[in-house]
């Protein structure tokens, strides 16, 4: 799969908007990177819709997961 430079530029733009809209998210993940991001940690996600439905899932991080997440947080 080839990387489309235009899509990468758009993704960078969207990520910038996300950071502006949610300024606490990246510092939270950076704290995780330094304190909790390690093999064997459990990452849990929960989403609550406006009408109150809840969806949740979790994964136990393996070495590949940790490396991938660290790459995104650099």
C-alpha positions in Angstrom: 0.0 0.0 0.0 1.5 3.3 -1.1 1.3 6.4 1.1 -0.6 9.2 -0.5 1.1 12.5 0.3 -2.2 14.4 0.1 -3.9 12.0 2.6 -0.9 12.4 4.9 -1.2 16.2 4.8 -4.9 16.0 5.5 -4.3 13.6 8.4 -1.7 16.0 9.9 -4.2 18.8 9.6 -7.0 16.8 11.3 -4.6 15.7 14.0 -3.8 19.4 14.7 -7.6 20.2 15.0 -8.0 17.2 17.3 -5.2 18.6 19.5 -6.8 22.0 19.6 -10.3 20.6 20.4 -9.0 18.2 23.1 -5.9 19.7 24.7 -5.8 17.2 27.6 -5.6 14.1 25.5 -2.0 14.2 24.4 -0.5 15.1 27.8 -2.5 12.2 29.2 -1.0 9.8 26.6 2.4 11.2 27.2 2.1 10.5 30.9 1.1 7.0 30.0 4.1 6.6 27.8 6.4 7.4 30.6 4.6 5.7 33.5 2.2 3.0 32.3 2.9 2.0 28.7 4.5 -1.4 29.1 4.0 -4.9 28.0 1.3 -6.5 30.1 -0.6 -3.3 30.8 -4.3 -3.4 30.0 -5.7 -0.6 27.8 -9.4 -0.1 28.2 -11.6 2.0 26.0 -15.2 3.1 26.6 -17.5 5.1 24.4 -20.9 6.5 25.6 -23.2 7.7 22.9 -25.4 10.8 23.4 -28.4 8.5 24.1 -26.5 6.6 26.8 -25.4 3.4 25.0 -22.1 2.2 26.2 -19.4 0.3 24.3 -16.2 -0.9 25.8 -13.3 -3.1 25.0 -9.8 -3.8 26.4 -6.6 -5.3 25.3 -3.5 -6.5 27.2 -0.6 -4.8 25.5 2.1 -6.9 23.9 5.6 -5.7 22.9 4.4 -4.8 19.3 1.5 -2.7 20.7 3.8 -0.8 23.0 6.2 0.0 20.2 3.4 1.1 17.9 1.8 3.4 20.5 5.2 4.9 21.3 5.7 5.7 17.6 2.4 7.6 17.5 3.3 9.6 20.7 6.7 10.7 19.5 
